[in-house]
Amino acid sequence: MLGLLALSVLAAIGVNIFAIVDVARRSDREFKAVGSEKTMWLLLVLLAGIPAAIAYIAAVRPRLVAAPPVPLALPGWYPDPALANYLRYHDGVQWTVHVTPMLPSAPPQPPAPPPQPTSGWGRPY
């Protein structure tokens, strides 16, 4: 009987620790994407313990796992990692098939000729 009680206590502590670690390792952006708050869940699991951990694991975690990945970069045109002198469109999650050539940069301007020495009257010697 004592062994069963000890096993139950260890399981409850394990559930609580699992929930704390799972909440802590996820970003705020992931929680916002599913309409929840990371700080709130972290405080609930820490302060309310097992009931909050079970609620998080049953209600919030499945939505976090099923949500599409949070964009790592803003959508836009970036230098193509595979093609030199091309831009490729990144949709925020992955590279797309859309590419475009880079615009040529303006050629460097030749340096201005050095000033000519003058006689003081504005004319060269």
C-alpha positions in Angstrom: 0.0 0.0 0.0 2.8 2.4 0.9 4.5 1.6 -2.4 1.4 2.5 -4.4 1.1 5.8 -2.6 4.8 6.6 -3.2 4.3 5.7 -6.9 1.3 8.0 -7.1 3.2 10.9 -5.5 6.1 10.4 -7.9 3.8 10.3 -10.9 2.1 13.5 -9.8 5.4 15.2 -9.3 6.5 14.0 -12.8 3.4 15.4 -14.4 4.0 18.7 -12.8 7.6 18.8 -13.8 6.8 17.8 -17.4 4.2 20.6 -17.6 6.7 23.2 -16.2 9.4 22.2 -18.6 7.0 22.0 -21.6 5.7 25.5 -20.9 9.1 26.9 -20.3 10.7 25.6 -23.5 8.0 27.0 -25.8 8.2 30.6 -27.0 5.7 33.4 -26.3 4.9 33.5 -30.0 3.8 29.8 -30.0 1.3 30.5 -27.2 0.0 33.7 -28.8 -0.6 31.7 -32.0 -3.0 29.5 -30.2 -4.6 32.3 -28.2 -3.0 31.7 -24.9 -0.4 33.2 -22.6 2.9 31.5 -21.7 3.4 33.5 -18.4 -0.1 32.7 -17.2 0.4 29.0 -17.7 3.8 28.9 -16.2 2.5 30.7 -13.1 -0.5 28.4 -12.9 1.5 25.2 -13.1 4.0 26.5 -10.6 1.5 27.8 -8.1 -1.6 25.6 -8.5 0.4 22.4 -9.2 -1.1 19.2 -10.4 -4.6 20.5 -11.4 -3.1 23.2 -13.5 -0.5 20.8 -15.0 -3.3 18.4 -16.0 -5.4 21.2 -17.5 -2.4 22.4 -19.5 -1.5 19.0 -20.8 -5.1 18.2 -21.7 -6.3 21.5 -23.1 -3.4 23.7 -24.3 -0.5 21.4 -25.2 -2.5 19.6 -27.9 -3.2 22.9 -29.6 0.5 23.9 -29.4 1.6 20.6 -30.9 -1.0 20.8 -33.7 -0.3 24.5 -34.6 1.7 25.3 -37.7 5.3 26.3 -37.0 5.9 29.9 -36.0 7.7 31.8 -38.7 11.5 32.1 -38.2 11.9 35.0 -40.6 9.6 37.7 -41.9 8.2 36.9 -45.3 10.1 38.6 -48.1 12.8 38.5 -50.7 16.3 37.3 -49.6 19.5 36.4 -51.4 19.1 32.9 -52.7 21.2 30.5 -50.7 21.6 28.2 -53.8 21.8 30.7 -56.7 24.3 33.5 -56.9 22.8 36.9 -58.0 19.2 35.8 -57.4 16.7 36.6 -54.8 14.3 33.9 -53.5 11.0 34.5 -51.7 10.8 33.2 -48.1 7.2 32.9 -46.9 8.2 33.0 -43.2 8.4 29.2 -42.9 10.2 28.0 -45.9 11.8 29.0 -49.2 9.4 29.1 -52.1 9.9 28.3 -55.8 9.8 32.0 -56.7 13.1 33.6 -57.7 14.1 36.8 -59.4 17.4 38.1 -60.6 19.1 40.8 -58.4 19.2 44.3 -59.9 22.8 45.1 -60.9 24.4 47.6 -58.5 25.5 50.9 -59.9 29.1 50.9 -61.2 31.5 52.7 -58.9 32.1 56.3 -59.9 35.6 57.2 -61.0 37.5 59.4 -58.5 37.4 63.1 -59.3 40.6 64.4 -60.9 42.9 66.2 -58.4 42.6 70.0 -58.5 45.1 71.9 -60.7 47.4 74.4 -59.0 46.5 77.9 -60.0 48.4 81.2 -60.1 45.9 82.9 -57.8 43.9 84.3 -60.6 41.9 81.2 -61.2 44.1 80.0 -64.1 46.5 77.1 -64.2 50.2 77.9 -64.3 
